[in-house]
Amino acid sequence: MSLESQYFDLSDALAEPGIPQRNKDKEQSQDFDLTDILPEPEIPQRNKEKERCLNDARDIIFVIDGSSSMRSSEFMQLKEFVTQIMKSFPNNTQFSLMQYSNRFQDHFDFRHFRRNPDPDHLIGQIKQLGGSTHTASAIRKAIRELFLPHRGARNAATKILVVVTDGVKAGDPLEYSEAVEVAERAGVVRFAVGVGLSFVSTAAQQELRAIASDPATEHVFHVKHFTELQNSPHQLQEKICSRRGPAVPQPLVPPQSPDTCASHSDPQVLQKLERVLSGLDAISAKLDSLAIRQGKCGRDSHLLS
């Protein structure tokens, strides 16, 4: 007998169990499907630019040109450019913004940004200053006055400065070398964005290179027209995300001589010593009490004998 004839398939002999028939009309009358009237839940959109950038601590200052050489429509495009850049960074990045001409205006610092991190609101209310172009003075002023702890700057964050201008500086008594020296001492990474046909000339391009950190190929951007700015935010964002701040030289602390230690005592150490001494006093009192009791017991036993 073959193996196939030895096995019996019970499924051939057993009748299929009866399956109760569904009353579809009854189910339709009893069940109410809310999905027919409720809107489909919104799926949050992924920001791929934010995902490409590591969530490192960054403090970024925008120094934007608001001089009269820029038309109001161009200034609006500049503001939109800054807004898009701010939206492209993860949440461990802080922003501050100064507008300049021959005047200077802090529109928001890092502390203000932390309270209300909405780029549309922060940038939308900015009005163009008008005037001449004091770019070097603006750079120095922004670094000295905005990269400060009481303005919300963080010591551990990479410090970045982004200058956006439509032309060479004019009427500014400060040289770029002086502003760059301040930036270098503070450990600030600098990016220069030149907008307009004025930067076609070699001299104007040299000014952008003077503003930016080295190498210029990684820190200088130039577009001929303001309309082209809308295609540039992701390029600048990628460059910023790839940079880490330079190490800031720290002042040397001279070693203390042994006889100066007492004048710099740690209050917490003194408090601990006081608690130890109090404990020793308590132990001493306890020992004295035990000694008295022991002496009394010794006298009593002598009298009994």
Sequence and secondary structure as in RCSB ss.txt:
>XXXX:A:sequence
MSLESQYFDLSDALAEPGIPQRNKDKEQSQDFDLTDILPEPEIPQRNKEKERCLNDARDIIFVIDGSSSMRSSEF
MQLKEFVTQIMKSFPNNTQFSLMQYSNRFQDHFDFRHFRRNPDPDHLIGQIKQLGGSTHTASAIRKAIRELFLPH
RGARNAATKILVVVTDGVKAGDPLEYSEAVEVAERAGVVRFAVGVGLSFVSTAAQQELRAIASDPATEHVFHVKH
FTELQNSPHQLQEKICSRRGPAVPQPLVPPQSPDTCASHSDPQVLQKLERVLSGLDAISAKLDSLAIRQGKCGRD
SHLLS
>XXXX:A:secstr
  HHHH   HHHHS         HHHHHHH   GGGTS         HHHHHS    EEEEEEEE  TTS HHHH
HHHHHHHHHHHHTS TTEEEEEEEESSSEEEEE HHHHHH   HHHHHHT     S B HHHHHHHHHHHHSSGG
GT  TTSEEEEEEEESS  BS  S HHHHHHHHHHHTEEEEEEEESGGGGSHHHHHHHHHHS SSHHHHEEEESS
GGGGGG HHHHHHHHHT               GGGSGGG  HHHHHHHHHHHHHHHHHHHHHHHHHHHHHHHHHH
HHHH 
